[in-house]
Amino acid sequence: MWRNTALPTRILFLDGRACLPLLVFVVYWSWATFYIAIMGMTFFVVVRWAGLTVPSVLRLARRLFVGAERTAVPVWKRRRAA
């Protein structure tokens, strides 16, 4: 029973976080929120299909947006491989 506590929450084939857009659609029914929910769930399914997790995608997006240079960190504390 305790061995599965570190695994991500899944509901059928969706990640637990993918149900958040669905919850927004259920609370506020409209065609716009329906399309947003479908796009959000599709995004999470594609991320899962690629073998990534949501936090790793957010780190990747931050890395692409900011770049490899970390100017606020002194030279002697910078990670070389990051």
mmCIF file of the N, C-alpha and C atoms, coordinates in Angstrom:
data_MODEL
# 
_entry.id   MODEL 
# 
loop_
_atom_site.group_PDB 
_atom_site.id 
_atom_site.type_symbol 
_atom_site.label_atom_id 
_atom_site.label_alt_id 
_atom_site.label_comp_id 
_atom_site.label_asym_id 
_atom_site.label_entity_id 
_atom_site.label_seq_id 
_atom_site.pdbx_PDB_ins_code 
_atom_site.Cartn_x 
_atom_site.Cartn_y 
_atom_site.Cartn_z 
_atom_site.occupancy 
_atom_site.B_iso_or_equiv 
_atom_site.pdbx_formal_charge 
_atom_site.auth_seq_id 
_atom_site.auth_comp_id 
_atom_site.auth_asym_id 
_atom_site.auth_atom_id 
_atom_site.pdbx_PDB_model_num 
ATOM 1   N N  . MET A 1 1  ? 0.810   -1.187 0.000   1.00 0.00 ? 1  MET A N  1 
ATOM 2   C CA . MET A 1 1  ? 0.000   0.000  0.000   1.00 0.00 ? 1  MET A CA 1 
ATOM 3   C C  . MET A 1 1  ? 0.858   1.257  0.000   1.00 0.00 ? 1  MET A C  1 
ATOM 4   N N  . TRP A 1 2  ? 1.912   1.313  0.772   1.00 0.00 ? 2  TRP A N  1 
ATOM 5   C CA . TRP A 1 2  ? 2.722   2.520  0.873   1.00 0.00 ? 2  TRP A CA 1 
ATOM 6   C C  . TRP A 1 2  ? 3.687   2.675  -0.288  1.00 0.00 ? 2  TRP A C  1 
ATOM 7   N N  . ARG A 1 3  ? 3.904   1.629  -1.054  1.00 0.00 ? 3  ARG A N  1 
ATOM 8   C CA . ARG A 1 3  ? 4.896   1.722  -2.129  1.00 0.00 ? 3  ARG A CA 1 
ATOM 9   C C  . ARG A 1 3  ? 4.452   2.635  -3.266  1.00 0.00 ? 3  ARG A C  1 
ATOM 10  N N  . ASN A 1 4  ? 3.167   2.897  -3.403  1.00 0.00 ? 4  ASN A N  1 
ATOM 11  C CA . ASN A 1 4  ? 2.664   3.737  -4.484  1.00 0.00 ? 4  ASN A CA 1 
ATOM 12  C C  . ASN A 1 4  ? 2.470   5.195  -4.078  1.00 0.00 ? 4  ASN A C  1 
ATOM 13  N N  . THR A 1 5  ? 2.896   5.578  -2.909  1.00 0.00 ? 5  THR A N  1 
ATOM 14  C CA . THR A 1 5  ? 2.664   6.951  -2.454  1.00 0.00 ? 5  THR A CA 1 
ATOM 15  C C  . THR A 1 5  ? 3.525   7.966  -3.186  1.00 0.00 ? 5  THR A C  1 
ATOM 16  N N  . ALA A 1 6  ? 4.649   7.562  -3.746  1.00 0.00 ? 6  ALA A N  1 
ATOM 17  C CA . ALA A 1 6  ? 5.508   8.504  -4.459  1.00 0.00 ? 6  ALA A CA 1 
ATOM 18  C C  . ALA A 1 6  ? 5.150   8.617  -5.937  1.00 0.00 ? 6  ALA A C  1 
ATOM 19  N N  . LEU A 1 7  ? 4.266   7.774  -6.425  1.00 0.00 ? 7  LEU A N  1 
ATOM 20  C CA . LEU A 1 7  ? 3.875   7.829  -7.827  1.00 0.00 ? 7  LEU A CA 1 
ATOM 21  C C  . LEU A 1 7  ? 2.922   8.999  -8.062  1.00 0.00 ? 7  LEU A C  1 
ATOM 22  N N  . PRO A 1 8  ? 2.936   9.555  -9.270  1.00 0.00 ? 8  PRO A N  1 
ATOM 23  C CA . PRO A 1 8  ? 2.016   10.667 -9.552  1.00 0.00 ? 8  PRO A CA 1 
ATOM 24  C C  . PRO A 1 8  ? 0.564   10.189 -9.558  1.00 0.00 ? 8  PRO A C  1 
ATOM 25  N N  . THR A 1 9  ? -0.328  11.066 -9.171  1.00 0.00 ? 9  THR A N  1 
ATOM 26  C CA . THR A 1 9  ? -1.747  10.749 -9.141  1.00 0.00 ? 9  THR A CA 1 
ATOM 27  C C  . THR A 1 9  ? -2.270  10.665 -10.567 1.00 0.00 ? 9  THR A C  1 
ATOM 28  N N  . ARG A 1 10 ? -2.976  9.582  -10.872 1.00 0.00 ? 10 ARG A N  1 
ATOM 29  C CA . ARG A 1 10 ? -3.521  9.397  -12.215 1.00 0.00 ? 10 ARG A CA 1 
ATOM 30  C C  . ARG A 1 10 ? -4.981  9.014  -12.114 1.00 0.00 ? 10 ARG A C  1 
ATOM 31  N N  . ILE A 1 11 ? -5.774  9.583  -13.001 1.00 0.00 ? 11 ILE A N  1 
ATOM 32  C CA . ILE A 1 11 ? -7.176  9.228  -13.134 1.00 0.00 ? 11 ILE A CA 1 
ATOM 33  C C  . ILE A 1 11 ? -7.342  8.705  -14.558 1.00 0.00 ? 11 ILE A C  1 
ATOM 34  N N  . LEU A 1 12 ? -7.516  7.402  -14.683 1.00 0.00 ? 12 LEU A N  1 
ATOM 35  C CA . LEU A 1 12 ? -7.519  6.699  -15.964 1.00 0.00 ? 12 LEU A CA 1 
ATOM 36  C C  . LEU A 1 12 ? -6.203  6.959  -16.683 1.00 0.00 ? 12 LEU A C  1 
ATOM 37  N N  . PHE A 1 13 ? -6.208  7.665  -17.793 1.00 0.00 ? 13 PHE A N  1 
ATOM 38  C CA . PHE A 1 13 ? -4.977  7.931  -18.525 1.00 0.00 ? 13 PHE A CA 1 
ATOM 39  C C  . PHE A 1 13 ? -4.462  9.342  -18.303 1.00 0.00 ? 13 PHE A C  1 
ATOM 40  N N  . LEU A 1 14 ? -5.143  10.142 -17.486 1.00 0.00 ? 14 LEU A N  1 
ATOM 41  C CA . LEU A 1 14 ? -4.755  11.532 -17.258 1.00 0.00 ? 14 LEU A CA 1 
ATOM 42  C C  . LEU A 1 14 ? -3.957  11.692 -15.977 1.00 0.00 ? 14 LEU A C  1 
ATOM 43  N N  . ASP A 1 15 ? -3.024  12.611 -15.998 1.00 0.00 ? 15 ASP A N  1 
ATOM 44  C CA . ASP A 1 15 ? -2.321  13.018 -14.796 1.00 0.00 ? 15 ASP A CA 1 
ATOM 45  C C  . ASP A 1 15 ? -3.315  13.763 -13.904 1.00 0.00 ? 15 ASP A C  1 
ATOM 46  N N  . GLY A 1 16 ? -3.104  13.737 -12.612 1.00 0.00 ? 16 GLY A N  1 
ATOM 47  C CA . GLY A 1 16 ? -4.008  14.416 -11.692 1.00 0.00 ? 16 GLY A CA 1 
ATOM 48  C C  . GLY A 1 16 ? -4.099  15.904 -11.951 1.00 0.00 ? 16 GLY A C  1 
ATOM 49  N N  . ARG A 1 17 ? -3.013  16.507 -12.405 1.00 0.00 ? 17 ARG A N  1 
ATOM 50  C CA . ARG A 1 17 ? -3.021  17.936 -12.706 1.00 0.00 ? 17 ARG A CA 1 
ATOM 51  C C  . ARG A 1 17 ? -3.842  18.252 -13.952 1.00 0.00 ? 17 ARG A C  1 
ATOM 52  N N  . ALA A 1 18 ? -4.024  17.275 -14.820 1.00 0.00 ? 18 ALA A N  1 
ATOM 53  C CA . ALA A 1 18 ? -4.799  17.494 -16.040 1.00 0.00 ? 18 ALA A CA 1 
ATOM 54  C C  . ALA A 1 18 ? -6.276  17.632 -15.747 1.00 0.00 ? 18 ALA A C  1 
ATOM 55  N N  . CYS A 1 19 ? -6.692  17.247 -14.575 1.00 0.00 ? 19 CYS A N  1 
ATOM 56  C CA . CYS A 1 19 ? -8.105  17.360 -14.225 1.00 0.00 ? 19 CYS A CA 1 
ATOM 57  C C  . CYS A 1 19 ? -8.461  18.770 -13.759 1.00 0.00 ? 19 CYS A C  1 
ATOM 58  N N  . LEU A 1 20 ? -7.487  19.611 -13.504 1.00 0.00 ? 20 LEU A N  1 
ATOM 59  C CA . LEU A 1 20 ? -7.774  20.991 -13.101 1.00 0.00 ? 20 LEU A CA 1 
ATOM 60  C C  . LEU A 1 20 ? -8.529  21.763 -14.181 1.00 0.00 ? 20 LEU A C  1 
ATOM 61  N N  . PRO A 1 21 ? -8.115  21.715 -15.464 1.00 0.00 ? 21 PRO A N  1 
ATOM 62  C CA . PRO A 1 21 ? -8.937  22.389 -16.477 1.00 0.00 ? 21 PRO A CA 1 
ATOM 63  C C  . PRO A 1 21 ? -10.338 21.799 -16.578 1.00 0.00 ? 21 PRO A C  1 
ATOM 64  N N  . LEU A 1 22 ? -10.462 20.512 -16.364 1.00 0.00 ? 22 LEU A N  1 
ATOM 65  C CA . LEU A 1 22 ? -11.779 19.883 -16.389 1.00 0.00 ? 22 LEU A CA 1 
ATOM 66  C C  . LEU A 1 22 ? -12.631 20.385 -15.233 1.00 0.00 ? 22 LEU A C  1 
ATOM 67  N N  . LEU A 1 23 ? -12.031 20.587 -14.081 1.00 0.00 ? 23 LEU A N  1 
ATOM 68  C CA . LEU A 1 23 ? -12.750 21.127 -12.936 1.00 0.00 ? 23 LEU A CA 1 
ATOM 69  C C  . LEU A 1 23 ? -13.232 22.548 -13.216 1.00 0.00 ? 23 LEU A C  1 
ATOM 70  N N  . VAL A 1 24 ? -12.391 23.349 -13.858 1.00 0.00 ? 24 VAL A N  1 
ATOM 71  C CA . VAL A 1 24 ? -12.792 24.713 -14.212 1.00 0.00 ? 24 VAL A CA 1 
ATOM 72  C C  . VAL A 1 24 ? -13.981 24.672 -15.163 1.00 0.00 ? 24 VAL A C  1 
ATOM 73  N N  . PHE A 1 25 ? -13.971 23.746 -16.105 1.00 0.00 ? 25 PHE A N  1 
ATOM 74  C CA . PHE A 1 25 ? -15.095 23.630 -17.032 1.00 0.00 ? 25 PHE A CA 1 
ATOM 75  C C  . PHE A 1 25 ? -16.371 23.208 -16.307 1.00 0.00 ? 25 PHE A C  1 
ATOM 76  N N  . VAL A 1 26 ? -16.259 22.293 -15.358 1.00 0.00 ? 26 VAL A N  1 
ATOM 77  C CA . VAL A 1 26 ? -17.445 21.824 -14.638 1.00 0.00 ? 26 VAL A CA 1 
ATOM 78  C C  . VAL A 1 26 ? -18.032 22.936 -13.773 1.00 0.00 ? 26 VAL A C  1 
ATOM 79  N N  . VAL A 1 27 ? -17.181 23.771 -13.203 1.00 0.00 ? 27 VAL A N  1 
ATOM 80  C CA . VAL A 1 27 ? -17.665 24.861 -12.355 1.00 0.00 ? 27 VAL A CA 1 
ATOM 81  C C  . VAL A 1 27 ? -18.303 25.970 -13.189 1.00 0.00 ? 27 VAL A C  1 
ATOM 82  N N  . TYR A 1 28 ? -17.696 26.299 -14.312 1.00 0.00 ? 28 TYR A N  1 
ATOM 83  C CA . TYR A 1 28 ? -18.211 27.393 -15.154 1.00 0.00 ? 28 TYR A CA 1 
ATOM 84  C C  . TYR A 1 28 ? -18.399 26.868 -16.570 1.00 0.00 ? 28 TYR A C  1 
ATOM 85  N N  . TRP A 1 29 ? -19.604 26.443 -16.889 1.00 0.00 ? 29 TRP A N  1 
ATOM 86  C CA . TRP A 1 29 ? -19.885 25.847 -18.188 1.00 0.00 ? 29 TRP A CA 1 
ATOM 87  C C  . TRP A 1 29 ? -20.024 26.912 -19.259 1.00 0.00 ? 29 TRP A C  1 
ATOM 88  N N  . SER A 1 30 ? -19.163 26.819 -20.256 1.00 0.00 ? 30 SER A N  1 
ATOM 89  C CA . SER A 1 30 ? -19.296 27.622 -21.462 1.00 0.00 ? 30 SER A CA 1 
ATOM 90  C C  . SER A 1 30 ? -18.428 26.965 -22.528 1.00 0.00 ? 30 SER A C  1 
ATOM 91  N N  . TRP A 1 31 ? -18.639 27.384 -23.765 1.00 0.00 ? 31 TRP A N  1 
ATOM 92  C CA . TRP A 1 31 ? -17.846 26.793 -24.827 1.00 0.00 ? 31 TRP A CA 1 
ATOM 93  C C  . TRP A 1 31 ? -16.378 27.193 -24.698 1.00 0.00 ? 31 TRP A C  1 
ATOM 94  N N  . ALA A 1 32 ? -16.116 28.392 -24.253 1.00 0.00 ? 32 ALA A N  1 
ATOM 95  C CA . ALA A 1 32 ? -14.722 28.839 -24.106 1.00 0.00 ? 32 ALA A CA 1 
ATOM 96  C C  . ALA A 1 32 ? -13.984 28.004 -23.069 1.00 0.00 ? 32 ALA A C  1 
ATOM 97  N N  . THR A 1 33 ? -14.605 27.765 -21.919 1.00 0.00 ? 33 THR A N  1 
ATOM 98  C CA . THR A 1 33 ? -13.923 26.945 -20.907 1.00 0.00 ? 33 THR A CA 1 
ATOM 99  C C  . THR A 1 33 ? -13.841 25.492 -21.345 1.00 0.00 ? 33 THR A C  1 
ATOM 100 N N  . PHE A 1 34 ? -14.783 25.024 -22.157 1.00 0.00 ? 34 PHE A N  1 
ATOM 101 C CA . PHE A 1 34 ? -14.695 23.677 -22.702 1.00 0.00 ? 34 PHE A CA 1 
ATOM 102 C C  . PHE A 1 34 ? -13.461 23.541 -23.583 1.00 0.00 ? 34 PHE A C  1 
ATOM 103 N N  . TYR A 1 35 ? -13.250 24.517 -24.468 1.00 0.00 ? 35 TYR A N  1 
ATOM 104 C CA . TYR A 1 35 ? -12.080 24.469 -25.348 1.00 0.00 ? 35 TYR A CA 1 
ATOM 105 C C  . TYR A 1 35 ? -10.785 24.605 -24.556 1.00 0.00 ? 35 TYR A C  1 
ATOM 106 N N  . ILE A 1 36 ? -10.786 25.442 -23.544 1.00 0.00 ? 36 ILE A N  1 
ATOM 107 C CA . ILE A 1 36 ? -9.595  25.585 -22.690 1.00 0.00 ? 36 ILE A CA 1 
ATOM 108 C C  . ILE A 1 36 ? -9.314  24.277 -21.961 1.00 0.00 ? 36 ILE A C  1 
ATOM 109 N N  . ALA A 1 37 ? -10.357 23.620 -21.469 1.00 0.00 ? 37 ALA A N  1 
ATOM 110 C CA . ALA A 1 37 ? -10.186 22.352 -20.773 1.00 0.00 ? 37 ALA A CA 1 
ATOM 111 C C  . ALA A 1 37 ? -9.643  21.281 -21.711 1.00 0.00 ? 37 ALA A C  1 
ATOM 112 N N  . ILE A 1 38 ? -10.167 21.215 -22.931 1.00 0.00 ? 38 ILE A N  1 
ATOM 113 C CA . ILE A 1 38 ? -9.683  20.228 -23.900 1.00 0.00 ? 38 ILE A CA 1 
ATOM 114 C C  . ILE A 1 38 ? -8.225  20.493 -24.255 1.00 0.00 ? 38 ILE A C  1 
ATOM 115 N N  . MET A 1 39 ? -7.869  21.760 -24.473 1.00 0.00 ? 39 MET A N  1 
ATOM 116 C CA . MET A 1 39 ? -6.472  22.082 -24.789 1.00 0.00 ? 39 MET A CA 1 
ATOM 117 C C  . MET A 1 39 ? -5.563  21.789 -23.603 1.00 0.00 ? 39 MET A C  1 
ATOM 118 N N  . GLY A 1 40 ? -6.015  22.079 -22.388 1.00 0.00 ? 40 GLY A N  1 
ATOM 119 C CA . GLY A 1 40 ? -5.206  21.794 -21.204 1.00 0.00 ? 40 GLY A CA 1 
ATOM 120 C C  . GLY A 1 40 ? -4.985  20.303 -21.009 1.00 0.00 ? 40 GLY A C  1 
ATOM 121 N N  . MET A 1 41 ? -6.033  19.511 -21.175 1.00 0.00 ? 41 MET A N  1 
ATOM 122 C CA . MET A 1 41 ? -5.878  18.062 -21.027 1.00 0.00 ? 41 MET A CA 1 
ATOM 123 C C  . MET A 1 41 ? -5.011  17.492 -22.140 1.00 0.00 ? 41 MET A C  1 
ATOM 124 N N  . THR A 1 42 ? -5.129  18.031 -23.346 1.00 0.00 ? 42 THR A N  1 
ATOM 125 C CA . THR A 1 42 ? -4.274  17.585 -24.448 1.00 0.00 ? 42 THR A CA 1 
ATOM 126 C C  . THR A 1 42 ? -2.817  17.903 -24.160 1.00 0.00 ? 42 THR A C  1 
ATOM 127 N N  . PHE A 1 43 ? -2.562  19.079 -23.612 1.00 0.00 ? 43 PHE A N  1 
ATOM 128 C CA . PHE A 1 43 ? -1.191  19.452 -23.242 1.00 0.00 ? 43 PHE A CA 1 
ATOM 129 C C  . PHE A 1 43 ? -0.611  18.455 -22.245 1.00 0.00 ? 43 PHE A C  1 
ATOM 130 N N  . PHE A 1 44 ? -1.378  18.115 -21.204 1.00 0.00 ? 44 PHE A N  1 
ATOM 131 C CA . PHE A 1 44 ? -0.884  17.193 -20.196 1.00 0.00 ? 44 PHE A CA 1 
ATOM 132 C C  . PHE A 1 44 ? -0.684  15.791 -20.752 1.00 0.00 ? 44 PHE A C  1 
ATOM 133 N N  . VAL A 1 45 ? -1.543  15.369 -21.669 1.00 0.00 ? 45 VAL A N  1 
ATOM 134 C CA . VAL A 1 45 ? -1.381  14.047 -22.281 1.00 0.00 ? 45 VAL A CA 1 
ATOM 135 C C  . VAL A 1 45 ? -0.128  14.022 -23.151 1.00 0.00 ? 45 VAL A C  1 
ATOM 136 N N  . VAL A 1 46 ? 0.125   15.089 -23.898 1.00 0.00 ? 46 VAL A N  1 
ATOM 137 C CA . VAL A 1 46 ? 1.323   15.145 -24.746 1.00 0.00 ? 46 VAL A CA 1 
ATOM 138 C C  . VAL A 1 46 ? 2.583   15.171 -23.886 1.00 0.00 ? 46 VAL A C  1 
ATOM 139 N N  . VAL A 1 47 ? 2.542   15.909 -22.790 1.00 0.00 ? 47 VAL A N  1 
ATOM 140 C CA . VAL A 1 47 ? 3.691   15.943 -21.879 1.00 0.00 ? 47 VAL A CA 1 
ATOM 141 C C  . VAL A 1 47 ? 3.965   14.554 -21.319 1.00 0.00 ? 47 VAL A C  1 
ATOM 142 N N  . ARG A 1 48 ? 2.905   13.864 -20.928 1.00 0.00 ? 48 ARG A N  1 
ATOM 143 C CA . ARG A 1 48 ? 3.060   12.508 -20.398 1.00 0.00 ? 48 ARG A CA 1 
ATOM 144 C C  . ARG A 1 48 ? 3.550   11.547 -21.476 1.00 0.00 ? 48 ARG A C  1 
ATOM 145 N N  . TRP A 1 49 ? 3.060   11.706 -22.700 1.00 0.00 ? 49 TRP A N  1 
ATOM 146 C CA . TRP A 1 49 ? 3.478   10.852 -23.805 1.00 0.00 ? 49 TRP A CA 1 
ATOM 147 C C  . TRP A 1 49 ? 4.964   11.051 -24.112 1.00 0.00 ? 49 TRP A C  1 
ATOM 148 N N  . ALA A 1 50 ? 5.451   12.289 -23.937 1.00 0.00 ? 50 ALA A N  1 
ATOM 149 C CA . ALA A 1 50 ? 6.860   12.582 -24.180 1.00 0.00 ? 50 ALA A CA 1 
ATOM 150 C C  . ALA A 1 50 ? 7.758   12.041 -23.071 1.00 0.00 ? 50 ALA A C  1 
ATOM 151 N N  . GLY A 1 51 ? 7.169   11.551 -21.993 1.00 0.00 ? 51 GLY A N  1 
ATOM 152 C CA . GLY A 1 51 ? 7.965   10.985 -20.910 1.00 0.00 ? 51 GLY A CA 1 
ATOM 153 C C  . GLY A 1 51 ? 8.433   12.006 -19.901 1.00 0.00 ? 51 GLY A C  1 
ATOM 154 N N  . LEU A 1 52 ? 7.813   13.156 -19.872 1.00 0.00 ? 52 LEU A N  1 
ATOM 155 C CA . LEU A 1 52 ? 8.210   14.214 -18.948 1.00 0.00 ? 52 LEU A CA 1 
ATOM 156 C C  . LEU A 1 52 ? 7.154   14.367 -17.860 1.00 0.00 ? 52 LEU A C  1 
ATOM 157 N N  . THR A 1 53 ? 7.518   15.106 -16.835 1.00 0.00 ? 53 THR A N  1 
ATOM 158 C CA . THR A 1 53 ? 6.562   15.473 -15.802 1.00 0.00 ? 53 THR A CA 1 
ATOM 159 C C  . THR A 1 53 ? 6.292   16.970 -15.917 1.00 0.00 ? 53 THR A C  1 
ATOM 160 N N  . VAL A 1 54 ? 5.247   17.416 -15.275 1.00 0.00 ? 54 VAL A N  1 
ATOM 161 C CA . VAL A 1 54 ? 4.890   18.841 -15.354 1.00 0.00 ? 54 VAL A CA 1 
ATOM 162 C C  . VAL A 1 54 ? 5.983   19.724 -14.742 1.00 0.00 ? 54 VAL A C  1 
ATOM 163 N N  . PRO A 1 55 ? 6.542   19.385 -13.562 1.00 0.00 ? 55 PRO A N  1 
ATOM 164 C CA . PRO A 1 55 ? 7.629   20.232 -13.050 1.00 0.00 ? 55 PRO A CA 1 
ATOM 165 C C  . PRO A 1 55 ? 8.843   20.284 -13.984 1.00 0.00 ? 55 PRO A C  1 
ATOM 166 N N  . SER A 1 56 ? 9.168   19.180 -14.655 1.00 0.00 ? 56 SER A N  1 
ATOM 167 C CA . SER A 1 56 ? 10.307  19.201 -15.573 1.00 0.00 ? 56 SER A CA 1 
ATOM 168 C C  . SER A 1 56 ? 9.999   20.065 -16.804 1.00 0.00 ? 56 SER A C  1 
ATOM 169 N N  . VAL A 1 57 ? 8.754   20.081 -17.266 1.00 0.00 ? 57 VAL A N  1 
ATOM 170 C CA . VAL A 1 57 ? 8.380   20.954 -18.385 1.00 0.00 ? 57 VAL A CA 1 
ATOM 171 C C  . VAL A 1 57 ? 8.464   22.413 -17.964 1.00 0.00 ? 57 VAL A C  1 
ATOM 172 N N  . LEU A 1 58 ? 8.048   22.718 -16.738 1.00 0.00 ? 58 LEU A N  1 
ATOM 173 C CA . LEU A 1 58 ? 8.154   24.097 -16.258 1.00 0.00 ? 58 LEU A CA 1 
ATOM 174 C C  . LEU A 1 58 ? 9.613   24.526 -16.137 1.00 0.00 ? 58 LEU A C  1 
ATOM 175 N N  . ARG A 1 59 ? 10.486  23.623 -15.660 1.00 0.00 ? 59 ARG A N  1 
ATOM 176 C CA . ARG A 1 59 ? 11.913  23.943 -15.601 1.00 0.00 ? 59 ARG A CA 1 
ATOM 177 C C  . ARG A 1 59 ? 12.492  24.140 -16.995 1.00 0.00 ? 59 ARG A C  1 
ATOM 178 N N  . LEU A 1 60 ? 12.055  23.315 -17.953 1.00 0.00 ? 60 LEU A N  1 
ATOM 179 C CA . LEU A 1 60 ? 12.517  23.452 -19.334 1.00 0.00 ? 60 LEU A CA 1 
ATOM 180 C C  . LEU A 1 60 ? 12.068  24.779 -19.932 1.00 0.00 ? 60 LEU A C  1 
ATOM 181 N N  . ALA A 1 61 ? 10.825  25.157 -19.686 1.00 0.00 ? 61 ALA A N  1 
ATOM 182 C CA . ALA A 1 61 ? 10.323  26.441 -20.196 1.00 0.00 ? 61 ALA A CA 1 
ATOM 183 C C  . ALA A 1 61 ? 11.075  27.611 -19.569 1.00 0.00 ? 61 ALA A C  1 
ATOM 184 N N  . ARG A 1 62 ? 11.346  27.517 -18.267 1.00 0.00 ? 62 ARG A N  1 
ATOM 185 C CA . ARG A 1 62 ? 12.102  28.585 -17.611 1.00 0.00 ? 62 ARG A CA 1 
ATOM 186 C C  . ARG A 1 62 ? 13.509  28.668 -18.179 1.00 0.00 ? 62 ARG A C  1 
ATOM 187 N N  . ARG A 1 63 ? 14.107  27.514 -18.443 1.00 0.00 ? 63 ARG A N  1 
ATOM 188 C CA . ARG A 1 63 ? 15.458  27.476 -18.999 1.00 0.00 ? 63 ARG A CA 1 
ATOM 189 C C  . ARG A 1 63 ? 15.477  28.100 -20.395 1.00 0.00 ? 63 ARG A C  1 
ATOM 190 N N  . LEU A 1 64 ? 14.468  27.790 -21.219 1.00 0.00 ? 64 LEU A N  1 
ATOM 191 C CA . LEU A 1 64 ? 14.409  28.356 -22.565 1.00 0.00 ? 64 LEU A CA 1 
ATOM 192 C C  . LEU A 1 64 ? 14.142  29.856 -22.528 1.00 0.00 ? 64 LEU A C  1 
ATOM 193 N N  . PHE A 1 65 ? 13.331  30.292 -21.569 1.00 0.00 ? 65 PHE A N  1 
ATOM 194 C CA . PHE A 1 65 ? 12.985  31.705 -21.470 1.00 0.00 ? 65 PHE A CA 1 
ATOM 195 C C  . PHE A 1 65 ? 14.139  32.534 -20.931 1.00 0.00 ? 65 PHE A C  1 
ATOM 196 N N  . VAL A 1 66 ? 14.794  32.055 -19.889 1.00 0.00 ? 66 VAL A N  1 
ATOM 197 C CA . VAL A 1 66 ? 15.842  32.825 -19.220 1.00 0.00 ? 66 VAL A CA 1 
ATOM 198 C C  . VAL A 1 66 ? 17.195  32.627 -19.877 1.00 0.00 ? 66 VAL A C  1 
ATOM 199 N N  . GLY A 1 67 ? 17.517  31.398 -20.253 1.00 0.00 ? 67 GLY A N  1 
ATOM 200 C CA . GLY A 1 67 ? 18.810  31.099 -20.843 1.00 0.00 ? 67 GLY A CA 1 
ATOM 201 C C  . GLY A 1 67 ? 19.722  30.425 -19.836 1.00 0.00 ? 67 GLY A C  1 
ATOM 202 N N  . ALA A 1 68 ? 20.901  30.096 -20.272 1.00 0.00 ? 68 ALA A N  1 
ATOM 203 C CA . ALA A 1 68 ? 21.830  29.355 -19.432 1.00 0.00 ? 68 ALA A CA 1 
ATOM 204 C C  . ALA A 1 68 ? 22.605  30.252 -18.473 1.00 0.00 ? 68 ALA A C  1 
ATOM 205 N N  . GLU A 1 69 ? 22.660  31.528 -18.738 1.00 0.00 ? 69 GLU A N  1 
ATOM 206 C CA . GLU A 1 69 ? 23.434  32.446 -17.906 1.00 0.00 ? 69 GLU A CA 1 
ATOM 207 C C  . GLU A 1 69 ? 22.692  32.765 -16.626 1.00 0.00 ? 69 GLU A C  1 
ATOM 208 N N  . ARG A 1 70 ? 23.362  32.575 -15.510 1.00 0.00 ? 70 ARG A N  1 
ATOM 209 C CA . ARG A 1 70 ? 22.776  32.890 -14.201 1.00 0.00 ? 70 ARG A CA 1 
ATOM 210 C C  . ARG A 1 70 ? 23.560  34.050 -13.603 1.00 0.00 ? 70 ARG A C  1 
ATOM 211 N N  . THR A 1 71 ? 23.123  35.255 -13.864 1.00 0.00 ? 71 THR A N  1 
ATOM 212 C CA . THR A 1 71 ? 23.907  36.433 -13.514 1.00 0.00 ? 71 THR A CA 1 
ATOM 213 C C  . THR A 1 71 ? 23.857  36.767 -12.033 1.00 0.00 ? 71 THR A C  1 
ATOM 214 N N  . ALA A 1 72 ? 22.827  36.345 -11.306 1.00 0.00 ? 72 ALA A N  1 
ATOM 215 C CA . ALA A 1 72 ? 22.717  36.701 -9.899  1.00 0.00 ? 72 ALA A CA 1 
ATOM 216 C C  . ALA A 1 72 ? 23.562  35.800 -9.008  1.00 0.00 ? 72 ALA A C  1 
ATOM 217 N N  . VAL A 1 73 ? 24.167  34.772 -9.571  1.00 0.00 ? 73 VAL A N  1 
ATOM 218 C CA . VAL A 1 73 ? 24.973  33.834 -8.794  1.00 0.00 ? 73 VAL A CA 1 
ATOM 219 C C  . VAL A 1 73 ? 26.445  34.157 -9.043  1.00 0.00 ? 73 VAL A C  1 
ATOM 220 N N  . PRO A 1 74 ? 27.262  34.209 -7.999  1.00 0.00 ? 74 PRO A N  1 
ATOM 221 C CA . PRO A 1 74 ? 28.684  34.484 -8.199  1.00 0.00 ? 74 PRO A CA 1 
ATOM 222 C C  . PRO A 1 74 ? 29.339  33.409 -9.079  1.00 0.00 ? 74 PRO A C  1 
ATOM 223 N N  . VAL A 1 75 ? 30.443  33.780 -9.695  1.00 0.00 ? 75 VAL A N  1 
ATOM 224 C CA . VAL A 1 75 ? 31.119  32.893 -10.643 1.00 0.00 ? 75 VAL A CA 1 
ATOM 225 C C  . VAL A 1 75 ? 31.523  31.584 -9.981  1.00 0.00 ? 75 VAL A C  1 
ATOM 226 N N  . TRP A 1 76 ? 31.991  31.612 -8.752  1.00 0.00 ? 76 TRP A N  1 
ATOM 227 C CA . TRP A 1 76 ? 32.470  30.411 -8.099  1.00 0.00 ? 76 TRP A CA 1 
ATOM 228 C C  . TRP A 1 76 ? 31.341  29.475 -7.648  1.00 0.00 ? 76 TRP A C  1 
ATOM 229 N N  . LYS A 1 77 ? 30.094  29.970 -7.656  1.00 0.00 ? 77 LYS A N  1 
ATOM 230 C CA . LYS A 1 77 ? 28.969  29.120 -7.269  1.00 0.00 ? 77 LYS A CA 1 
ATOM 231 C C  . LYS A 1 77 ? 28.106  28.675 -8.444  1.00 0.00 ? 77 LYS A C  1 
ATOM 232 N N  . ARG A 1 78 ? 28.467  29.085 -9.648  1.00 0.00 ? 78 ARG A N  1 
ATOM 233 C CA . ARG A 1 78 ? 27.664  28.708 -10.813 1.00 0.00 ? 78 ARG A CA 1 
ATOM 234 C C  . ARG A 1 78 ? 27.865  27.245 -11.158 1.00 0.00 ? 78 ARG A C  1 
ATOM 235 N N  . ARG A 1 79 ? 26.760  26.624 -11.585 1.00 0.00 ? 79 ARG A N  1 
ATOM 236 C CA . ARG A 1 79 ? 26.836  25.223 -12.027 1.00 0.00 ? 79 ARG A CA 1 
ATOM 237 C C  . ARG A 1 79 ? 27.337  25.207 -13.454 1.00 0.00 ? 79 ARG A C  1 
ATOM 238 N N  . ARG A 1 80 ? 28.301  24.397 -13.731 1.00 0.00 ? 80 ARG A N  1 
ATOM 239 C CA . ARG A 1 80 ? 28.914  24.379 -15.050 1.00 0.00 ? 80 ARG A CA 1 
ATOM 240 C C  . ARG A 1 80 ? 28.036  23.669 -16.090 1.00 0.00 ? 80 ARG A C  1 
ATOM 241 N N  . ALA A 1 81 ? 27.347  22.614 -15.687 1.00 0.00 ? 81 ALA A N  1 
ATOM 242 C CA . ALA A 1 81 ? 26.593  21.798 -16.638 1.00 0.00 ? 81 ALA A CA 1 
ATOM 243 C C  . ALA A 1 81 ? 25.145  22.250 -16.796 1.00 0.00 ? 81 ALA A C  1 
ATOM 244 N N  . ALA A 1 82 ? 24.716  23.275 -16.087 1.00 0.00 ? 82 ALA A N  1 
ATOM 245 C CA . ALA A 1 82 ? 23.301  23.660 -16.140 1.00 0.00 ? 82 ALA A CA 1 
ATOM 246 C C  . ALA A 1 82 ? 22.966  24.512 -17.311 1.00 0.00 ? 82 ALA A C  1 
# 
